[in-house]
Amino acid sequence: MTKALIAAGLMSASVAANAGLSANIGAMSDYWFRGIDQTEGASVMGGVDYAADNGIYVGLWAASLDAPDTTDDGEQVEYDIYGGYGNEIGGFSYSVGYTGYFYTEGDVDFHELNLNFGYSFLSLEVTFGTEDGPSGYDEADYSFVALTGEYEGAYLTYGDFGQDYEGDYVELGYGFSYEGLDMGVAYINADEDLGDGSTVTFSISKTFEF
């Protein structure tokens, strides 16, 4: 399920888990991130991660977007750059890192400080971010908190936005591996501030260790 969560965009909490260089490629039936629909259809995605033995990690991840009002054909690419430090002490895991979200079309990008904590079957993400744009753009600051419980591949997440952003969502999913492929299915329900939508998404990905 960890790789399925990477495909969903939750990179910073998981890439520090295994030292070494790895790459992943996959697809989602509909790309949702933090309860927000990012595309009108399927998305192809992939990335490269490096985690050192001392807990430092860096990575690059990208996804195709088929969103309205972007270009003449409505297509663009999201690419994320991230890095940080993660460790585990007595069964308690933690990481602190940066994630930048950039797009091939448009002048707005996002910069985040990500804090992640985990113990047993529970994990907590606390994020502080900024929506940035060109000179004169009305910059926004936001926070995001998500609590996730996992059990044998199944997970339940509650996420909530704060500061200049508002909205919360619930995501219930299950991830598993078969013949070297990581697969996942998730039900997502978001409140009206995030679009008042619900959906079921499917994902499949493959990870290569070097």
LOMAR-706630 format. One record per residue (C-alpha): residue number from 1; residue in one letter; x, y, z. Coordinates in steps of 0.02 Angstrom, whole numbers. Layout:
BEGIN
pos, code, east, north, up
NUM, a, X, Y, Z
...
//
This chain:
BEGIN
pos, code, east, north, up
1, m, 0, 0, 0
2, t, 147, 117, 29
3, k, 181, 126, -158
4, a, -3, 155, -194
5, l, 3, 304, -76
6, i, 157, 369, -168
7, a, 56, 360, -328
8, a, -78, 462, -243
9, g, 48, 597, -204
10, l, 93, 561, -22
11, m, 279, 550, -52
12, s, 365, 625, 98
13, a, 304, 502, 229
14, s, 360, 347, 136
15, v, 515, 374, 30
16, a, 629, 373, 181
17, a, 578, 195, 225
18, n, 708, 103, 117
19, a, 885, 159, 77
20, g, 942, 161, -104
21, l, 886, 219, -275
22, s, 715, 171, -341
23, a, 596, 219, -480
24, n, 408, 197, -498
25, i, 283, 208, -639
26, g, 95, 188, -632
27, a, -78, 252, -673
28, m, -238, 302, -585
29, s, -414, 296, -652
30, d, -440, 472, -584
31, y, -305, 573, -495
32, w, -370, 641, -329
33, f, -255, 719, -200
34, r, -309, 771, -25
35, g, -492, 756, -71
36, i, -476, 865, -228
37, d, -501, 802, -405
38, q, -344, 847, -504
39, t, -396, 784, -676
40, e, -550, 745, -781
41, g, -489, 572, -825
42, a, -352, 444, -800
43, s, -176, 499, -755
44, v, -7, 420, -794
45, m, 126, 452, -663
46, g, 301, 406, -610
47, g, 451, 459, -509
48, v, 627, 430, -449
49, d, 678, 424, -266
50, y, 843, 412, -173
51, a, 855, 377, 13
52, a, 1023, 373, 102
53, d, 1068, 264, 249
54, n, 1075, 418, 361
55, g, 889, 456, 331
56, i, 906, 594, 201
57, y, 793, 573, 49
58, v, 760, 666, -114
59, g, 644, 633, -259
60, l, 555, 689, -415
61, w, 376, 637, -459
62, a, 266, 685, -607
63, a, 87, 654, -664
64, s, -11, 694, -821
65, l, -162, 807, -798
66, d, -313, 822, -911
67, a, -389, 975, -832
68, p, -498, 1112, -908
69, d, -438, 1290, -939
70, t, -253, 1249, -946
71, t, -202, 1239, -1129
72, d, -295, 1223, -1294
73, d, -308, 1036, -1271
74, g, -327, 1043, -1082
75, e, -169, 944, -1047
76, q, -23, 983, -935
77, v, 102, 896, -820
78, e, 121, 915, -633
79, y, 297, 885, -569
80, d, 344, 880, -385
81, i, 516, 900, -308
82, y, 541, 845, -128
83, g, 672, 803, 0
84, g, 698, 788, 186
85, y, 753, 680, 330
86, g, 666, 531, 411
87, n, 709, 409, 550
88, e, 634, 282, 669
89, i, 662, 266, 856
90, g, 585, 127, 959
91, g, 445, 96, 836
92, f, 407, 283, 820
93, s, 443, 353, 646
94, y, 457, 534, 595
95, s, 510, 640, 448
96, v, 527, 824, 405
97, g, 540, 883, 226
98, y, 498, 1003, 87
99, t, 383, 974, -63
100, g, 363, 1090, -212
101, y, 220, 1067, -335
102, f, 248, 1141, -508
103, y, 151, 1138, -674
104, t, 200, 1151, -855
105, e, 54, 1271, -886
106, g, 10, 1417, -773
107, d, 111, 1528, -657
108, v, 51, 1462, -488
109, d, 151, 1339, -385
110, f, 145, 1270, -208
111, h, 281, 1254, -75
112, e, 260, 1149, 81
113, l, 345, 1104, 245
114, n, 293, 924, 282
115, l, 298, 842, 453
116, n, 254, 658, 468
117, f, 240, 548, 622
118, g, 196, 364, 638
119, y, 174, 234, 773
120, s, 101, 61, 755
121, f, -49, 71, 638
122, l, -70, 261, 650
123, s, 15, 400, 552
124, l, -5, 588, 560
125, e, 38, 717, 427
126, v, 52, 902, 472
127, t, 88, 1018, 326
128, f, 110, 1206, 310
129, g, 104, 1273, 133
130, t, 103, 1428, 24
131, e, 14, 1454, -142
132, d, 132, 1565, -241
133, g, 114, 1656, -406
134, p, 188, 1796, -512
135, s, 213, 1974, -452
136, g, 49, 2045, -388
137, y, -29, 1875, -360
138, d, -136, 1860, -202
139, e, -31, 1733, -108
140, a, -119, 1610, 7
141, d, -54, 1516, 159
142, y, -132, 1352, 211
143, s, -114, 1208, 330
144, f, -162, 1025, 308
145, v, -179, 889, 440
146, a, -216, 707, 401
147, l, -234, 558, 517
148, t, -222, 384, 441
149, g, -253, 213, 516
150, e, -193, 56, 425
151, y, -227, -129, 448
152, e, -165, -267, 333
153, g, -175, -161, 175
154, a, -335, -68, 219
155, y, -325, 114, 271
156, l, -439, 256, 327
157, t, -385, 438, 313
158, y, -467, 597, 376
159, g, -391, 758, 307
160, d, -430, 939, 350
161, f, -370, 1106, 278
162, g, -347, 1266, 378
163, q, -293, 1449, 369
164, d, -334, 1523, 197
165, y, -400, 1354, 136
166, e, -553, 1263, 201
167, g, -623, 1089, 182
168, d, -606, 910, 239
169, y, -624, 737, 167
170, v, -625, 552, 209
171, e, -534, 418, 109
172, l, -557, 231, 131
173, g, -445, 116, 31
174, y, -356, -48, 11
175, g, -188, -86, -67
176, f, -105, -251, -112
177, s, 36, -324, -218
178, y, 16, -455, -353
179, e, 149, -523, -470
180, g, 263, -377, -430
181, l, 129, -246, -459
182, d, 57, -133, -324
183, m, -130, -106, -341
184, g, -254, -1, -244
185, v, -435, 50, -236
186, a, -502, 197, -138
187, y, -667, 280, -99
188, i, -652, 469, -72
189, n, -786, 585, -4
190, a, -753, 773, 7
191, d, -858, 913, 81
192, e, -927, 1060, -18
193, d, -772, 1168, 10
194, l, -668, 1040, -86
195, g, -797, 1017, -223
196, d, -931, 916, -134
197, g, -884, 759, -229
198, s, -859, 574, -204
199, t, -777, 443, -312
200, v, -696, 272, -320
201, t, -520, 268, -392
202, f, -409, 126, -448
203, s, -219, 130, -458
204, i, -82, 15, -520
205, s, 105, 42, -509
206, k, 272, -44, -523
207, t, 428, -4, -422
208, f, 606, -39, -478
209, e, 747, -50, -350
210, f, 926, -14, -405
//
